[in-house]
Amino acid sequence: MQTVTEGDRRKEVRVLLDQIQAHPERDWTTARRRLATLNKLIAAPPGKPSRPQPH
């Protein structure tokens, strides 16, 4: 399993925003929820895992 970095999250945000802008006629409800989640993760303090890691 690969670690997801802040850079990965920022790239995903950019891709989603580009898709929404390119096709505003589509229903983007799910993508907007994902954007909200990504923005919260990006804003979280560094080093804080997004979910508990198994040992």
PDB file with SEQRES, HELIX, SHEET and CRYST1 records, atoms N, CA, C and O in Angstrom:
SEQRES   1 A   55  MET GLN THR VAL THR GLU GLY ASP ARG ARG LYS GLU VAL          
SEQRES   2 A   55  ARG VAL LEU LEU ASP GLN ILE GLN ALA HIS PRO GLU ARG          
SEQRES   3 A   55  ASP TRP THR THR ALA ARG ARG ARG LEU ALA THR LEU ASN          
SEQRES   4 A   55  LYS LEU ILE ALA ALA PRO PRO GLY LYS PRO SER ARG PRO          
SEQRES   5 A   55  GLN PRO HIS                                                  
HELIX    1 AA1 GLU A    6  ALA A   22  1                                  17    
HELIX    2 AA2 THR A   29  ALA A   43  1                                  15    
CRYST1    1.000    1.000    1.000  90.00  90.00  90.00 P 1           1          
ATOM      1  N   MET A   1       0.833  -1.172   0.000  1.00  0.00           N  
ATOM      2  CA  MET A   1       0.000   0.000   0.000  1.00  0.00           C  
ATOM      3  C   MET A   1       0.882   1.241   0.000  1.00  0.00           C  
ATOM      4  O   MET A   1       1.833   1.334   0.777  1.00  0.00           O  
ATOM      5  N   GLN A   2       0.567   2.187  -0.867  1.00  0.00           N  
ATOM      6  CA  GLN A   2       1.378   3.388  -0.981  1.00  0.00           C  
ATOM      7  C   GLN A   2       0.827   4.498  -0.098  1.00  0.00           C  
ATOM      8  O   GLN A   2      -0.381   4.591   0.123  1.00  0.00           O  
ATOM      9  N   THR A   3       1.714   5.324   0.396  1.00  0.00           N  
ATOM     10  CA  THR A   3       1.324   6.463   1.200  1.00  0.00           C  
ATOM     11  C   THR A   3       0.789   7.562   0.293  1.00  0.00           C  
ATOM     12  O   THR A   3       1.372   7.856  -0.751  1.00  0.00           O  
ATOM     13  N   VAL A   4      -0.320   8.163   0.698  1.00  0.00           N  
ATOM     14  CA  VAL A   4      -0.894   9.274  -0.053  1.00  0.00           C  
ATOM     15  C   VAL A   4      -0.319  10.560   0.523  1.00  0.00           C  
ATOM     16  O   VAL A   4      -0.407  10.809   1.725  1.00  0.00           O  
ATOM     17  N   THR A   5       0.267  11.366  -0.340  1.00  0.00           N  
ATOM     18  CA  THR A   5       0.896  12.597   0.112  1.00  0.00           C  
ATOM     19  C   THR A   5      -0.038  13.790  -0.091  1.00  0.00           C  
ATOM     20  O   THR A   5      -1.053  13.693  -0.782  1.00  0.00           O  
ATOM     21  N   GLU A   6       0.319  14.897   0.515  1.00  0.00           N  
ATOM     22  CA  GLU A   6      -0.443  16.128   0.310  1.00  0.00           C  
ATOM     23  C   GLU A   6      -0.419  16.521  -1.162  1.00  0.00           C  
ATOM     24  O   GLU A   6      -1.403  17.038  -1.691  1.00  0.00           O  
ATOM     25  N   GLY A   7       0.702  16.275  -1.813  1.00  0.00           N  
ATOM     26  CA  GLY A   7       0.809  16.559  -3.241  1.00  0.00           C  
ATOM     27  C   GLY A   7      -0.185  15.739  -4.065  1.00  0.00           C  
ATOM     28  O   GLY A   7      -0.784  16.240  -5.017  1.00  0.00           O  
ATOM     29  N   ASP A   8      -0.349  14.474  -3.682  1.00  0.00           N  
ATOM     30  CA  ASP A   8      -1.335  13.621  -4.357  1.00  0.00           C  
ATOM     31  C   ASP A   8      -2.735  14.193  -4.194  1.00  0.00           C  
ATOM     32  O   ASP A   8      -3.515  14.233  -5.146  1.00  0.00           O  
ATOM     33  N   ARG A   9      -3.043  14.632  -2.992  1.00  0.00           N  
ATOM     34  CA  ARG A   9      -4.368  15.201  -2.728  1.00  0.00           C  
ATOM     35  C   ARG A   9      -4.580  16.488  -3.521  1.00  0.00           C  
ATOM     36  O   ARG A   9      -5.657  16.718  -4.071  1.00  0.00           O  
ATOM     37  N   ARG A  10      -3.553  17.315  -3.574  1.00  0.00           N  
ATOM     38  CA  ARG A  10      -3.667  18.566  -4.332  1.00  0.00           C  
ATOM     39  C   ARG A  10      -3.870  18.294  -5.830  1.00  0.00           C  
ATOM     40  O   ARG A  10      -4.629  18.999  -6.495  1.00  0.00           O  
ATOM     41  N   LYS A  11      -3.191  17.274  -6.351  1.00  0.00           N  
ATOM     42  CA  LYS A  11      -3.377  16.901  -7.760  1.00  0.00           C  
ATOM     43  C   LYS A  11      -4.806  16.436  -8.004  1.00  0.00           C  
ATOM     44  O   LYS A  11      -5.414  16.792  -9.013  1.00  0.00           O  
ATOM     45  N   GLU A  12      -5.342  15.643  -7.081  1.00  0.00           N  
ATOM     46  CA  GLU A  12      -6.712  15.165  -7.231  1.00  0.00           C  
ATOM     47  C   GLU A  12      -7.700  16.330  -7.204  1.00  0.00           C  
ATOM     48  O   GLU A  12      -8.664  16.347  -7.970  1.00  0.00           O  
ATOM     49  N   VAL A  13      -7.462  17.302  -6.325  1.00  0.00           N  
ATOM     50  CA  VAL A  13      -8.313  18.497  -6.268  1.00  0.00           C  
ATOM     51  C   VAL A  13      -8.280  19.213  -7.613  1.00  0.00           C  
ATOM     52  O   VAL A  13      -9.325  19.585  -8.146  1.00  0.00           O  
ATOM     53  N   ARG A  14      -7.093  19.406  -8.157  1.00  0.00           N  
ATOM     54  CA  ARG A  14      -6.953  20.103  -9.442  1.00  0.00           C  
ATOM     55  C   ARG A  14      -7.695  19.367 -10.555  1.00  0.00           C  
ATOM     56  O   ARG A  14      -8.389  19.989 -11.359  1.00  0.00           O  
ATOM     57  N   VAL A  15      -7.548  18.052 -10.601  1.00  0.00           N  
ATOM     58  CA  VAL A  15      -8.221  17.247 -11.633  1.00  0.00           C  
ATOM     59  C   VAL A  15      -9.735  17.386 -11.507  1.00  0.00           C  
ATOM     60  O   VAL A  15     -10.429  17.610 -12.499  1.00  0.00           O  
ATOM     61  N   LEU A  16     -10.239  17.253 -10.297  1.00  0.00           N  
ATOM     62  CA  LEU A  16     -11.684  17.363 -10.094  1.00  0.00           C  
ATOM     63  C   LEU A  16     -12.196  18.745 -10.486  1.00  0.00           C  
ATOM     64  O   LEU A  16     -13.230  18.861 -11.144  1.00  0.00           O  
ATOM     65  N   LEU A  17     -11.480  19.788 -10.087  1.00  0.00           N  
ATOM     66  CA  LEU A  17     -11.905  21.145 -10.444  1.00  0.00           C  
ATOM     67  C   LEU A  17     -11.883  21.362 -11.955  1.00  0.00           C  
ATOM     68  O   LEU A  17     -12.776  22.006 -12.506  1.00  0.00           O  
ATOM     69  N   ASP A  18     -10.872  20.830 -12.616  1.00  0.00           N  
ATOM     70  CA  ASP A  18     -10.797  20.940 -14.080  1.00  0.00           C  
ATOM     71  C   ASP A  18     -11.970  20.219 -14.748  1.00  0.00           C  
ATOM     72  O   ASP A  18     -12.546  20.724 -15.711  1.00  0.00           O  
ATOM     73  N   GLN A  19     -12.321  19.032 -14.231  1.00  0.00           N  
ATOM     74  CA  GLN A  19     -13.440  18.279 -14.795  1.00  0.00           C  
ATOM     75  C   GLN A  19     -14.761  19.023 -14.596  1.00  0.00           C  
ATOM     76  O   GLN A  19     -15.585  19.091 -15.507  1.00  0.00           O  
ATOM     77  N   ILE A  20     -14.953  19.576 -13.404  1.00  0.00           N  
ATOM     78  CA  ILE A  20     -16.181  20.326 -13.120  1.00  0.00           C  
ATOM     79  C   ILE A  20     -16.286  21.539 -14.034  1.00  0.00           C  
ATOM     80  O   ILE A  20     -17.356  21.839 -14.563  1.00  0.00           O  
ATOM     81  N   GLN A  21     -15.172  22.228 -14.213  1.00  0.00           N  
ATOM     82  CA  GLN A  21     -15.175  23.412 -15.064  1.00  0.00           C  
ATOM     83  C   GLN A  21     -15.433  23.043 -16.532  1.00  0.00           C  
ATOM     84  O   GLN A  21     -16.119  23.775 -17.246  1.00  0.00           O  
ATOM     85  N   ALA A  22     -14.892  21.926 -16.971  1.00  0.00           N  
ATOM     86  CA  ALA A  22     -15.050  21.506 -18.363  1.00  0.00           C  
ATOM     87  C   ALA A  22     -16.466  21.016 -18.675  1.00  0.00           C  
ATOM     88  O   ALA A  22     -16.921  21.107 -19.815  1.00  0.00           O  
ATOM     89  N   HIS A  23     -17.156  20.498 -17.664  1.00  0.00           N  
ATOM     90  CA  HIS A  23     -18.487  19.916 -17.882  1.00  0.00           C  
ATOM     91  C   HIS A  23     -19.457  20.348 -16.781  1.00  0.00           C  
ATOM     92  O   HIS A  23     -19.894  19.518 -15.984  1.00  0.00           O  
ATOM     93  N   PRO A  24     -19.795  21.629 -16.731  1.00  0.00           N  
ATOM     94  CA  PRO A  24     -20.677  22.110 -15.662  1.00  0.00           C  
ATOM     95  C   PRO A  24     -22.097  21.559 -15.738  1.00  0.00           C  
ATOM     96  O   PRO A  24     -22.852  21.666 -14.772  1.00  0.00           O  
ATOM     97  N   GLU A  25     -22.466  20.978 -16.861  1.00  0.00           N  
ATOM     98  CA  GLU A  25     -23.820  20.454 -17.020  1.00  0.00           C  
ATOM     99  C   GLU A  25     -24.035  19.134 -16.277  1.00  0.00           C  
ATOM    100  O   GLU A  25     -25.179  18.715 -16.099  1.00  0.00           O  
ATOM    101  N   ARG A  26     -22.991  18.488 -15.852  1.00  0.00           N  
ATOM    102  CA  ARG A  26     -23.099  17.197 -15.165  1.00  0.00           C  
ATOM    103  C   ARG A  26     -23.416  17.387 -13.679  1.00  0.00           C  
ATOM    104  O   ARG A  26     -23.236  18.468 -13.117  1.00  0.00           O  
ATOM    105  N   ASP A  27     -23.890  16.308 -13.066  1.00  0.00           N  
ATOM    106  CA  ASP A  27     -24.138  16.310 -11.627  1.00  0.00           C  
ATOM    107  C   ASP A  27     -22.814  15.981 -10.928  1.00  0.00           C  
ATOM    108  O   ASP A  27     -22.307  14.865 -11.042  1.00  0.00           O  
ATOM    109  N   TRP A  28     -22.273  16.936 -10.222  1.00  0.00           N  
ATOM    110  CA  TRP A  28     -20.968  16.791  -9.581  1.00  0.00           C  
ATOM    111  C   TRP A  28     -21.080  16.653  -8.058  1.00  0.00           C  
ATOM    112  O   TRP A  28     -20.131  16.964  -7.338  1.00  0.00           O  
ATOM    113  N   THR A  29     -22.218  16.197  -7.573  1.00  0.00           N  
ATOM    114  CA  THR A  29     -22.427  16.095  -6.124  1.00  0.00           C  
ATOM    115  C   THR A  29     -21.346  15.250  -5.452  1.00  0.00           C  
ATOM    116  O   THR A  29     -20.770  15.665  -4.447  1.00  0.00           O  
ATOM    117  N   THR A  30     -21.073  14.088  -5.992  1.00  0.00           N  
ATOM    118  CA  THR A  30     -20.075  13.199  -5.394  1.00  0.00           C  
ATOM    119  C   THR A  30     -18.691  13.819  -5.449  1.00  0.00           C  
ATOM    120  O   THR A  30     -17.930  13.732  -4.486  1.00  0.00           O  
ATOM    121  N   ALA A  31     -18.364  14.441  -6.562  1.00  0.00           N  
ATOM    122  CA  ALA A  31     -17.048  15.077  -6.705  1.00  0.00           C  
ATOM    123  C   ALA A  31     -16.908  16.243  -5.731  1.00  0.00           C  
ATOM    124  O   ALA A  31     -15.827  16.463  -5.183  1.00  0.00           O  
ATOM    125  N   ARG A  32     -17.974  16.983  -5.511  1.00  0.00           N  
ATOM    126  CA  ARG A  32     -17.910  18.110  -4.567  1.00  0.00           C  
ATOM    127  C   ARG A  32     -17.710  17.617  -3.132  1.00  0.00           C  
ATOM    128  O   ARG A  32     -17.006  18.248  -2.343  1.00  0.00           O  
ATOM    129  N   ARG A  33     -18.336  16.483  -2.803  1.00  0.00           N  
ATOM    130  CA  ARG A  33     -18.104  15.895  -1.469  1.00  0.00           C  
ATOM    131  C   ARG A  33     -16.644  15.481  -1.328  1.00  0.00           C  
ATOM    132  O   ARG A  33     -16.029  15.698  -0.285  1.00  0.00           O  
ATOM    133  N   ARG A  34     -16.095  14.884  -2.384  1.00  0.00           N  
ATOM    134  CA  ARG A  34     -14.694  14.471  -2.361  1.00  0.00           C  
ATOM    135  C   ARG A  34     -13.783  15.684  -2.228  1.00  0.00           C  
ATOM    136  O   ARG A  34     -12.794  15.639  -1.497  1.00  0.00           O  
ATOM    137  N   LEU A  35     -14.107  16.758  -2.922  1.00  0.00           N  
ATOM    138  CA  LEU A  35     -13.322  17.983  -2.804  1.00  0.00           C  
ATOM    139  C   LEU A  35     -13.325  18.512  -1.375  1.00  0.00           C  
ATOM    140  O   LEU A  35     -12.288  18.934  -0.863  1.00  0.00           O  
ATOM    141  N   ALA A  36     -14.483  18.489  -0.737  1.00  0.00           N  
ATOM    142  CA  ALA A  36     -14.577  18.946   0.650  1.00  0.00           C  
ATOM    143  C   ALA A  36     -13.692  18.094   1.554  1.00  0.00           C  
ATOM    144  O   ALA A  36     -12.990  18.616   2.420  1.00  0.00           O  
ATOM    145  N   THR A  37     -13.729  16.789   1.348  1.00  0.00           N  
ATOM    146  CA  THR A  37     -12.902  15.881   2.139  1.00  0.00           C  
ATOM    147  C   THR A  37     -11.419  16.146   1.896  1.00  0.00           C  
ATOM    148  O   THR A  37     -10.635  16.236   2.841  1.00  0.00           O  
ATOM    149  N   LEU A  38     -11.043  16.269   0.636  1.00  0.00           N  
ATOM    150  CA  LEU A  38      -9.639  16.531   0.309  1.00  0.00           C  
ATOM    151  C   LEU A  38      -9.163  17.838   0.914  1.00  0.00           C  
ATOM    152  O   LEU A  38      -8.054  17.906   1.444  1.00  0.00           O  
ATOM    153  N   ASN A  39      -9.979  18.871   0.845  1.00  0.00           N  
ATOM    154  CA  ASN A  39      -9.589  20.165   1.410  1.00  0.00           C  
ATOM    155  C   ASN A  39      -9.407  20.076   2.920  1.00  0.00           C  
ATOM    156  O   ASN A  39      -8.510  20.716   3.468  1.00  0.00           O  
ATOM    157  N   LYS A  40     -10.240  19.295   3.602  1.00  0.00           N  
ATOM    158  CA  LYS A  40     -10.065  19.102   5.049  1.00  0.00           C  
ATOM    159  C   LYS A  40      -8.762  18.375   5.338  1.00  0.00           C  
ATOM    160  O   LYS A  40      -8.039  18.731   6.268  1.00  0.00           O  
ATOM    161  N   LEU A  41      -8.464  17.357   4.542  1.00  0.00           N  
ATOM    162  CA  LEU A  41      -7.220  16.610   4.741  1.00  0.00           C  
ATOM    163  C   LEU A  41      -5.997  17.485   4.488  1.00  0.00           C  
ATOM    164  O   LEU A  41      -5.007  17.399   5.214  1.00  0.00           O  
ATOM    165  N   ILE A  42      -6.065  18.316   3.471  1.00  0.00           N  
ATOM    166  CA  ILE A  42      -4.943  19.210   3.153  1.00  0.00           C  
ATOM    167  C   ILE A  42      -4.754  20.233   4.273  1.00  0.00           C  
ATOM    168  O   ILE A  42      -3.623  20.590   4.604  1.00  0.00           O  
ATOM    169  N   ALA A  43      -5.851  20.701   4.853  1.00  0.00           N  
ATOM    170  CA  ALA A  43      -5.783  21.718   5.909  1.00  0.00           C  
ATOM    171  C   ALA A  43      -5.394  21.140   7.270  1.00  0.00           C  
ATOM    172  O   ALA A  43      -5.026  21.892   8.173  1.00  0.00           O  
ATOM    173  N   ALA A  44      -5.471  19.808   7.433  1.00  0.00           N  
ATOM    174  CA  ALA A  44      -5.145  19.169   8.712  1.00  0.00           C  
ATOM    175  C   ALA A  44      -3.671  19.380   9.036  1.00  0.00           C  
ATOM    176  O   ALA A  44      -2.843  19.532   8.138  1.00  0.00           O  
ATOM    177  N   PRO A  45      -3.349  19.387  10.337  1.00  0.00           N  
ATOM    178  CA  PRO A  45      -1.940  19.539  10.722  1.00  0.00           C  
ATOM    179  C   PRO A  45      -1.083  18.420  10.134  1.00  0.00           C  
ATOM    180  O   PRO A  45      -1.528  17.275  10.062  1.00  0.00           O  
ATOM    181  N   PRO A  46       0.143  18.741   9.714  1.00  0.00           N  
ATOM    182  CA  PRO A  46       1.029  17.723   9.134  1.00  0.00           C  
ATOM    183  C   PRO A  46       1.316  16.618  10.146  1.00  0.00           C  
ATOM    184  O   PRO A  46       1.408  16.849  11.352  1.00  0.00           O  
ATOM    185  N   GLY A  47       1.450  15.417   9.607  1.00  0.00           N  
ATOM    186  CA  GLY A  47       1.790  14.286  10.460  1.00  0.00           C  
ATOM    187  C   GLY A  47       0.603  13.612  11.092  1.00  0.00           C  
ATOM    188  O   GLY A  47       0.735  12.527  11.658  1.00  0.00           O  
ATOM    189  N   LYS A  48      -0.557  14.234  11.008  1.00  0.00           N  
ATOM    190  CA  LYS A  48      -1.756  13.621  11.572  1.00  0.00           C  
ATOM    191  C   LYS A  48      -2.352  12.708  10.510  1.00  0.00           C  
ATOM    192  O   LYS A  48      -2.763  13.184   9.452  1.00  0.00           O  
ATOM    193  N   PRO A  49      -2.408  11.397  10.774  1.00  0.00           N  
ATOM    194  CA  PRO A  49      -2.962  10.490   9.766  1.00  0.00           C  
ATOM    195  C   PRO A  49      -4.446  10.738   9.567  1.00  0.00           C  
ATOM    196  O   PRO A  49      -5.155  11.120  10.498  1.00  0.00           O  
ATOM    197  N   SER A  50      -4.907  10.516   8.345  1.00  0.00           N  
ATOM    198  CA  SER A  50      -6.307  10.734   8.028  1.00  0.00           C  
ATOM    199  C   SER A  50      -7.188   9.666   8.648  1.00  0.00           C  
ATOM    200  O   SER A  50      -8.384   9.881   8.849  1.00  0.00           O  
ATOM    201  N   ARG A  51      -6.605   8.519   8.951  1.00  0.00           N  
ATOM    202  CA  ARG A  51      -7.329   7.460   9.658  1.00  0.00           C  
ATOM    203  C   ARG A  51      -6.295   6.622  10.402  1.00  0.00           C  
ATOM    204  O   ARG A  51      -5.121   6.605  10.031  1.00  0.00           O  
ATOM    205  N   PRO A  52      -6.725   5.935  11.439  1.00  0.00           N  
ATOM    206  CA  PRO A  52      -5.758   5.129  12.211  1.00  0.00           C  
ATOM    207  C   PRO A  52      -5.097   4.072  11.332  1.00  0.00           C  
ATOM    208  O   PRO A  52      -5.753   3.443  10.501  1.00  0.00           O  
ATOM    209  N   GLN A  53      -3.833   3.888  11.520  1.00  0.00           N  
ATOM    210  CA  GLN A  53      -3.079   2.897  10.769  1.00  0.00           C  
ATOM    211  C   GLN A  53      -3.007   1.604  11.563  1.00  0.00           C  
ATOM    212  O   GLN A  53      -2.722   1.641  12.760  1.00  0.00           O  
ATOM    213  N   PRO A  54      -3.258   0.452  10.928  1.00  0.00           N  
ATOM    214  CA  PRO A  54      -3.140  -0.829  11.644  1.00  0.00           C  
ATOM    215  C   PRO A  54      -1.691  -1.123  11.989  1.00  0.00           C  
ATOM    216  O   PRO A  54      -0.777  -0.703  11.279  1.00  0.00           O  
ATOM    217  N   HIS A  55      -1.491  -1.831  13.056  1.00  0.00           N  
ATOM    218  CA  HIS A  55      -0.117  -2.150  13.502  1.00  0.00           C  
ATOM    219  C   HIS A  55       0.307  -3.499  13.036  1.00  0.00           C  
ATOM    220  O   HIS A  55       1.427  -3.926  13.319  1.00  0.00           O  
TER     221      HIS A  55                                                      
END                                                                             
